[in-house]
Amino acid sequence: MKARSSLKQEFLEKWRKGLQIGRNDSTILERKDAIKLSADVAIAATRNAATRWRRALLCDVVSKNPTNKHVVEQILGHKLKNTAATTRLTTACRRRILRRGQNYRRRKRNKRSRALRKLVPGGEEMDGVLLLQETLDYIVSLRAQVDVMRRLAAIT
């Protein structure tokens, strides 16, 4: 229970930091995007860098809008590695995972596994065992994120 509590605390601190960075957003849509960006980066920042969903989430955030890189680096508390090299590495990993998983997916794919792959960031490129491991880790992170957000909403 203590580990979950510290995860929530770390998420809250990183999320608050991200919200403070995006304070000067003027429109409601910009504010909504800033809240989502800071929540995504904060939850990714609380997890081990080895988790693929974390790397995929951060890569997606930066690739969708390169100006997000500065916000991501401030929330993480360190500079991101060379994004071109990271993108190549991520692409190479995705290709390897895809190649390894193609035969398995042809035989074993069903509605549930397809739905799960869509829910986990980077899940489309993962094989079954890795997908389950990443899903479990992602669910723990999301649960902590939701708990913190609910408590914050209850306070205001």
C-alpha positions in Angstrom: 0.0 0.0 0.0 2.9 2.3 0.8 4.3 1.9 -2.8 0.9 2.9 -4.3 0.7 5.9 -2.0 4.2 7.1 -3.0 3.3 6.6 -6.7 0.2 8.8 -6.2 2.3 11.4 -4.4 4.9 11.4 -7.1 2.2 11.6 -9.8 0.6 14.5 -8.0 3.8 16.5 -7.7 4.7 15.9 -11.4 1.2 16.7 -12.5 1.1 19.9 -10.5 4.5 20.9 -12.0 3.1 20.3 -15.5 -0.1 22.3 -14.8 2.0 25.2 -13.5 4.0 25.2 -16.7 0.9 25.4 -18.8 -0.8 28.1 -16.8 -0.8 30.8 -19.5 -3.0 28.8 -21.9 -5.9 31.1 -22.9 -8.7 29.0 -24.4 -10.5 26.2 -22.8 -9.3 23.8 -25.5 -5.7 24.8 -24.9 -6.2 24.3 -21.1 -7.7 20.9 -21.7 -4.8 19.9 -23.9 -2.3 21.2 -21.2 -4.1 19.1 -18.5 -4.0 16.0 -20.6 -0.3 16.6 -21.6 0.8 17.2 -18.0 -1.2 14.1 -16.8 0.3 11.9 -19.4 3.8 13.0 -18.9 3.4 12.9 -15.1 2.2 9.3 -15.1 5.0 8.3 -17.4 7.5 10.1 -15.2 6.5 8.0 -12.2 7.4 4.8 -13.9 10.6 3.0 -14.7 12.2 4.1 -18.0 12.4 0.5 -19.1 8.6 0.2 -19.5 7.7 0.4 -23.2 4.3 2.1 -22.7 6.2 4.9 -20.9 8.6 5.4 -23.8 5.8 5.1 -26.3 3.7 7.7 -24.5 6.6 10.2 -24.2 7.6 9.6 -27.8 4.0 10.2 -29.0 3.6 13.4 -26.9 6.8 14.9 -28.4 6.2 13.7 -31.9 2.7 15.1 -32.1 3.9 18.6 -31.1 7.7 19.2 -30.9 7.1 22.2 -28.6 6.0 19.8 -26.0 9.6 18.6 -25.6 10.4 21.5 -23.3 7.3 20.8 -21.1 8.2 17.1 -21.0 11.8 17.8 -20.0 10.7 20.2 -17.2 8.3 17.6 -15.8 10.8 14.8 -16.0 13.5 17.0 -14.5 16.1 16.1 -17.1 16.8 16.5 -20.8 15.4 13.9 -23.2 18.0 11.9 -25.1 18.5 12.6 -28.8 15.0 12.2 -30.1 16.2 11.1 -33.6 18.2 8.3 -32.1 15.3 7.5 -29.7 12.8 7.4 -32.6 15.1 5.1 -34.6 15.5 2.9 -31.6 11.8 2.9 -30.9 11.1 2.2 -34.6 13.6 -0.7 -34.6 12.0 -2.1 -31.4 8.6 -1.8 -32.9 9.7 -3.6 -36.1 11.3 -6.4 -34.1 8.3 -6.8 -31.9 6.0 -6.7 -34.9 8.0 -9.4 -36.8 8.2 -11.6 -33.7 4.5 -11.2 -33.0 3.1 -11.5 -36.5 2.8 -15.3 -36.6 1.3 -15.3 -33.1 -1.2 -12.6 -33.8 -2.4 -14.3 -37.0 -3.2 -17.5 -35.0 -4.3 -16.1 -31.7 -5.8 -12.6 -32.3 -9.3 -12.0 -31.0 -11.4 -9.1 -30.0 -10.0 -8.8 -26.5 -6.4 -8.7 -27.4 -7.0 -6.2 -30.2 -8.9 -4.0 -27.7 -6.1 -4.3 -25.2 -3.5 -3.4 -27.8 -5.4 -0.2 -28.6 -5.7 0.8 -24.9 -2.0 0.5 -23.9 0.3 3.1 -25.4 2.6 1.4 -27.8 0.6 -1.8 -27.4 0.1 -2.4 -31.1 3.7 -3.5 -31.5 3.9 -5.8 -28.4 3.6 -9.6 -28.3 1.1 -11.2 -25.9 3.3 -11.8 -22.8 4.9 -8.3 -23.0 1.5 -6.8 -23.6 0.2 -8.3 -20.4 3.2 -7.1 -18.4 3.0 -3.6 -19.8 -0.8 -3.6 -19.3 -0.5 -4.5 -15.6 2.1 -1.8 -15.0 -0.1 0.8 -17.0 -3.2 -0.1 -15.0 -1.4 0.5 -11.7 -0.3 3.9 -13.0 -3.7 4.8 -14.3 -5.4 3.8 -11.0 -3.0 6.1 -9.1 -3.6 8.9 -11.6 -7.4 8.6 -11.2 -7.3 8.4 -7.4 -5.2 11.6 -7.2 -7.5 13.4 -9.7 -10.6 12.3 -7.8 -9.2 13.5 -4.5 -8.2 16.8 -6.1 -11.7 17.2 -7.6 -13.3 16.5 -4.2 -11.2 19.2 -2.6 -12.2 21.9 -5.1 
